[in-house]
Amino acid sequence: MSSGECVQELTGHKDFITGVKVNPHNQFQAFTSSLDKTVKVWDYPDGKLLKTFSVGYPVHALYLLKEEEDTGYAVIRGKDGVFNLVQFSWTNKKGHTIKVETKEVLRHVSRHEKHLAFGPEGSFIASVTRNKLTVLFTKSGKMKEFERPKNEFQCVTCHPTDACIATGMQDGKIFLWRGLFQKKEVVRTIYHWHTLPVGDLTFSPEGTYLMSVGQECVLVLWQYNTEKKDFLPRMGSPLCYISSSPDGSLLAVSQVENVVQIVTRSNKVVQVFQGLTRVHIPQLIRSTNPVPTGLQLDPRSHTLVLNGRPGHLQWYNLHTDRHLYNLDIVWQNFVSSRRPWEAPEVIYTEIERTAFDQKGDWLATLERRADGMMAEEIKLKLWSFNKEKQSFELNTTVDCPHQGKVNALVFQPHSGADLPPTAVSAGDDGKFKTWTLIDDTDIYRENVCWTCDSVGTYRDLAAKDATFSEDGSLLAVAFGQTLTIWDPYTLDLKTTFCHTFCAEKDSIRQARFGLGSSCHYLITTTSSNLNVWNILSCSLLWTVSCECAVLVADPLSEYMAVFSSTSDLTVFKPSSPEPVYAHNKVVQSSVVAAIFFPKQDQGAEEQTDEAPWQKRSELYFMTYDQDLLTLQKDAPQQTRKDLTEMEVLESNLPPTPFSMYLSQVRPGRQEEDSPALVQHGTPGSVAIQQMLQTPAHVLPPVSTLCQSFLQMLLISKSSAERQDDEDMESESDEEEKNNQSETSDSEMEEDDQATTVKQSTSQSEKDNLSHDQTSNQSDSGKIHLKDTEDLSSVKSSDLSWMKSIF
């Protein structure tokens, strides 16, 4: 808790996690529920999975009671589409994965955890749905219902010791319901401070305080049974959930922008857990792009920069998956939303464009506020990096840099030249302007500032995009269907590329120069086409039909990626219209921004087996739902090359009865017309000796070895005939000899010679068979290698769907 570092990560669920509860009977165990129809039990200090309960339905909420040790409660969605509260038990059930039976407790409940609560010792269950509060008494099974026709229930909680229910209402009031077990009318007490709907409620473990949160960004502590209350204001963003530690010393407050703050009972924030900040302003959520700045790379810190909380930029480290800090650009206070019938919606000033120079010393931001009633407020701000403070400081502010929306803001790259930094902005007023850093030193101080150096126009058309070449020697500005090429130093028009082949109103959306070996190509996108121009020949190289939404280039290679309006991903090289990688419908939501992010360890790029376009950079993209995603490589599969290498390895292993058995039962290891290995007499005893010397754990079952072993002991028909012929020849030689002793000696010598010849013949047959098998394996290896080369020519990647980071 003191450092805020992640000490354990539990992985095992296959879908969204809906609940996390500490075991009330063992503080070192945790229960988690998920939409994958399971509830898992973890030993979270060691990160070990203990049990998995299969519920059979997606679990939307999880509840555990201290009074019931082997029982849990879950909210599931039945086959009829209705959410029900069910009970499941694992008593006297052993095993790692347990299928539990569910028992229905309460029907027609809400799937949100804060809409249901249990009374002290589980004596009753309180559930809220819209305008109704339902109380179920667990022992008697009776129910009570309370309705508020003109007010909706937002949350509910129960006192840990008293029969009291606290409910938060839409109009900001908190109702305390007492006397539930009495036959008389229930007593209701009202606490009212919130002006907006109450977000969540919870009692302290001893029941002396009631904590409430809401959209006012304030934590309110109510003293139970009194009118006293305390506040923790200005928490940064609307609060949506609150929870108390078992001892009541700490409170965890969750906010809508993906932040969890740890607060003590004395209203002191001791720790902040910040994820990737989610934009929650209604004006941006309703727009086509909730992240107008896109995804930017800070060259100095090598972190991701994008929109954060209202009027802020956030720095996020993708390698460590941590939020670093926020930079306040607009300098405005966050104002809570108003009720629609009381006041008009608050319109915030938001950041629409950001850009970094090549070294990360300068940051340019453009902010805009348009409420439809007053004149638009547009400001261009340029920030310098302070090395002592390790932060950006405002250097220059330009009011109304363009008469209208600004569509592009980019810095000019300098390849080692000692030139002042230059930035270019382009807007709907038909102008693009170059901004240059100049000396602003006077008698009082030494200073530098930015000023407008030149202005360019083209036929009074709106400038939709601007981009520099890799070395900064060329500037491309898109005007309608015409792409103009300029000299950025003299602002001379060099040439134009007209997209007359596009529809009449189909203007250029994005323009990017190629990088590396493709630096002489210029890529443009429209609503219906992806086009590549050759700057050297001033001609159209190729064009394909594609509804392009996002175009991004890899800064470390020549690869580029384009996302269509239907979230189809295509990775390509500008030199060829053939895609390097294609993936249809990578996500259900639309893609609004993307970036090729350089990998941290560039030295290990040759040691990986990833696709060539992923060896140096990783592609990240953000959806309209503000999910930051990346492509993940599938688990490696066994290829033909791997199988060939395995066969070669097995062929080099020492001969054992197990290897001999595998060579017989495995198809394809030897040709069908290969001669069988024949052994006679004594080799059988050798096989027995080898079998007895082989460790038992590497031998197959005896039932599988029996038939093969008996076949090795049998003598083939051709060998038996050769043995009879040799015996007849030896008998004829014995008749010619008169001396019995000489005849015996002669028979012994002939037997020895016959045995020697027979063993030599058998050894020769072995050598020939070994040579044939080696040649067959060599030919088989060649065939496999050829197949592997054919597989390597396939351009489809083995990459698949992505995980959510955040």
Long-range contacts (C-beta under 8 A, 24 or more apart in sequence): 1-262, 1-270, 1-271, 2-271, 4-271, 4-272, 4-273, 8-44, 8-45, 8-47, 9-47, 10-42, 10-44, 10-47, 10-49, 12-40, 12-49, 12-52, 13-38, 13-40, 15-58, 18-59, 18-60, 18-61, 18-62, 18-113, 19-59, 19-61, 19-62, 19-113, 20-62, 21-62, 21-63, 21-64, 22-246, 23-64, 24-64, 24-65, 24-66, 25-66, 25-69, 27-246, 31-62, 31-64, 31-72, 32-62, 33-59, 33-60, 33-61, 33-62, 33-74, 34-58, 34-59, 35-59, 35-60, 39-72, 39-74, 39-88, 51-90, 51-95, 51-96, 51-97, 51-98, 52-96, 52-97, 52-98, 53-88, 53-90, 53-98, 53-99, 53-100, 54-97, 54-98, 54-99, 54-100, 55-86, 55-88, 55-100, 55-102, 56-99, 56-102, 57-102, 60-111, 60-112, 61-111, 61-112, 61-113, 61-116, 62-113, 63-113, 63-116, 63-118, 65-118, 65-122, 67-121, 67-122, 68-122, 73-105, 73-118, 74-102, 75-109, 75-110, 75-111, 75-113, 75-116, 76-102, 77-111, 82-107, 82-108, 83-108, 83-109, 83-110, 83-111, 84-108, 84-109, 85-109, 85-116, 85-125, 85-127, 105-136, 106-134, 106-136, 114-155, 114-156, 114-157, 114-200, 114-201, 114-241, 115-153, 115-155, 115-156, 116-156, 117-156, 117-157, 117-158, 117-165, 118-158, 119-158, 119-159, 119-163, 119-165, 120-158, 120-159, 120-160, 120-161, 120-162, 120-163, 123-163, 124-158, 124-163, 124-180, 126-156, 126-158, 126-165, 127-156, 128-153, 128-154, 128-155, 128-156, 128-167, 129-153, 133-165, 133-167, 133-177, 135-165, 135-180, 137-181, 144-180, 144-186, 146-177, 146-186, 154-197, 154-198, 154-199, 155-198, 155-199, 155-200, 155-201, 156-201, 157-201, 157-202, 157-203, 157-210, 158-203, 159-203, 159-207, 159-224, 160-203, 160-205, 160-206, 160-207, 161-206, 161-207, 162-207, 166-201, 166-203, 166-210, 167-201, 168-197, 168-198, 168-199, 168-200, 168-201, 168-212, 168-214, 169-197, 169-198, 170-197, 170-198, 171-197, 172-196, 172-197, 172-198, 172-214, 173-198, 174-198, 174-201, 174-210, 174-212, 174-222, 191-222, 191-229, 193-220, 193-229, 194-220, 195-336, 196-336, 196-337, 196-339, 199-238, 199-239, 199-240, 199-241, 199-242, 200-239, 200-240, 200-241, 200-242, 201-242, 202-242, 202-243, 202-244, 203-244, 204-244, 204-248, 205-244, 205-246, 205-247, 205-248, 206-248, 209-265, 211-242, 211-244, 211-251, 212-242, 213-239, 213-240, 213-241, 213-242, 213-253, 214-238, 214-239, 215-239, 215-336, 215-337, 216-336, 217-334, 217-336, 219-251, 219-253, 219-263, 219-267, 221-267, 230-267, 231-267, 232-263, 232-267, 232-269, 235-261, 236-309, 236-334, 237-280, 237-309, 237-334, 238-280, 238-336, 256-280, 257-308, 257-309, 258-806, 274-322, 274-323, 275-323, 275-806, 276-314, 276-316, 276-323, 276-628, 276-805, 276-806, 277-307, 277-308, 277-309, 277-312, 277-314, 277-323, 277-326, 278-626, 279-307, 279-308, 279-626, 281-310, 281-348, 281-350, 282-337, 282-345, 283-345, 283-347, 283-348, 283-350, 284-350, 288-592, 289-592, 289-593, 289-624, 290-592, 290-624, 290-626, 291-592, 291-593, 291-622, 291-626, 292-350, 292-351, 292-352, 292-353, 293-351, 293-352, 293-353, 293-354, 294-354, 294-593, 294-595, 295-593, 295-594, 295-595, 295-620, 295-621, 295-622, 296-354, 296-355, 296-356, 296-595, 297-356, 297-555, 297-595, 297-597, 297-598, 298-356, 298-360, 299-356, 299-357, 299-358, 299-359, 299-360, 300-359, 300-360, 300-361, 300-385, 301-360, 302-598, 302-600, 304-595, 304-597, 304-620, 305-354, 305-356, 306-593, 306-622, 307-350, 307-351, 309-334, 310-334, 310-348, 310-350, 311-348, 311-349, 311-350, 311-351, 311-367, 312-351, 313-351, 313-354, 313-365, 318-597, 318-620, 318-805, 319-600, 321-805, 321-806, 325-391, 327-391, 327-392, 329-365, 329-367, 329-381, 330-367, 347-371, 349-377, 352-405, 352-406, 353-406, 353-408, 353-409, 353-425, 354-409, 355-409, 355-410, 355-411, 355-423, 356-411, 357-411, 357-421, 357-423, 358-411, 358-413, 358-414, 360-385, 361-385, 361-421, 362-411, 362-421, 362-423, 362-437, 363-392, 364-409, 364-411, 364-423, 364-435, 366-401, 366-406, 366-409, 366-425, 368-405, 368-406, 376-404, 378-402, 378-406, 380-406, 380-409, 380-425, 380-435, 382-423, 382-435, 382-450, 395-448, 395-449, 395-450, 396-449, 396-450, 398-435, 398-450, 398-452, 401-425, 401-427, 401-433, 401-452, 402-427, 402-428, 402-429, 402-431, 402-433, 403-427, 403-429, 404-428, 404-429, 407-462, 407-463, 407-464, 407-465, 408-432, 408-463, 408-464, 408-465, 408-466, 408-467, 410-466, 410-467, 410-468, 411-468, 412-468, 412-472, 412-475, 412-488, 413-468, 413-470, 413-471, 413-472, 414-472, 415-471, 415-472, 422-453, 422-488, 423-450, 424-466, 424-468, 424-475, 424-488, 425-466, 426-463, 426-464, 426-465, 426-466, 426-477, 427-462, 427-463, 428-462, 428-463, 429-462, 430-457, 430-458, 430-460, 430-461, 430-462, 430-463, 430-479, 431-455, 431-456, 431-457, 431-463, 432-456, 432-457, 432-463, 432-466, 432-477, 434-488, 434-491, 454-491, 456-486, 456-491, 458-482, 458-484, 458-493, 464-507, 464-508, 464-509, 465-508, 465-509, 465-510, 465-511, 466-511, 467-511, 467-512, 467-513, 468-513, 469-513, 469-519, 470-513, 470-514, 470-515, 470-516, 470-519, 471-519, 474-513, 474-535, 476-511, 476-513, 476-522, 477-511, 478-507, 478-508, 478-509, 478-510, 478-511, 478-524, 479-508, 480-507, 480-508, 481-506, 481-507, 481-508, 482-508, 483-508, 483-511, 483-522, 483-524, 483-533, 485-522, 485-535, 495-538, 497-522, 497-524, 497-533, 497-538, 497-540, 499-524, 499-526, 499-529, 499-531, 501-529, 501-543, 502-526, 502-528, 502-529, 503-528, 509-548, 510-548, 510-551, 512-551, 512-552, 512-553, 512-560, 513-553, 514-553, 514-558, 514-560, 514-574, 515-553, 515-554, 515-555, 515-557, 515-558, 516-557, 516-558, 517-558, 517-575, 518-558, 518-573, 518-574, 518-575, 521-574, 521-575, 523-551, 523-553, 523-560, 523-574, 525-551, 525-562, 530-562, 532-574, 532-577, 541-574, 541-575, 542-576, 542-577, 544-577, 546-570, 549-590, 549-591, 549-592, 550-591, 550-592, 550-593, 550-594, 550-621, 552-594, 552-595, 552-596, 552-619, 553-596, 554-596, 554-613, 554-616, 554-617, 555-596, 555-598, 555-617, 556-596, 556-598, 556-616, 556-617, 557-613, 557-616, 557-617, 559-596, 559-612, 559-613, 561-594, 561-596, 561-619, 563-591, 563-594, 563-621, 565-590, 567-591, 567-623, 571-613, 571-619, 578-795, 579-795, 580-611, 580-612, 580-613, 580-795, 581-611, 581-613, 581-795, 581-796, 581-797, 581-799, 582-796, 583-631, 583-799, 586-621, 586-629, 586-631, 586-801, 586-802, 587-623, 587-627, 587-629, 587-802, 589-623, 589-624, 589-625, 589-627, 590-623, 590-624, 591-621, 591-622, 591-623, 591-624, 592-622, 592-623, 592-624, 593-621, 593-622, 594-619, 594-620, 594-621, 594-622, 595-619, 595-620, 595-621, 609-636, 611-797, 611-799, 614-799, 627-804, 627-806, 628-804, 628-805, 628-806, 629-802, 629-803, 629-804, 629-805, 630-802, 630-805, 631-799, 631-800, 631-802, 632-799, 632-800, 632-801, 632-802, 632-803, 633-798, 633-799, 634-798, 634-799, 634-800, 637-798, 639-788, 639-791, 640-784, 640-787, 640-788, 640-791, 641-784, 641-785, 641-788, 643-784, 644-780, 644-781, 644-784, 644-785, 644-788, 647-777, 647-780, 647-781, 648-777, 648-781, 651-773, 651-774, 651-777, 656-690, 656-694, 656-698, 657-687, 657-690, 657-691, 657-694, 657-699, 657-705, 657-709, 658-694, 658-698, 658-699, 658-700, 660-708, 661-700, 661-704, 661-705, 661-708, 664-708, 668-780, 670-773, 670-776, 671-772, 671-776, 674-769, 674-772, 674-773, 674-776, 675-765, 675-768, 675-769, 675-772, 676-716, 677-765, 677-766, 677-769, 678-715, 678-716, 678-719, 678-762, 678-765, 679-712, 679-762, 680-715, 680-719, 680-758, 680-762, 683-712, 684-712, 684-713, 687-712, 726-754, 730-754
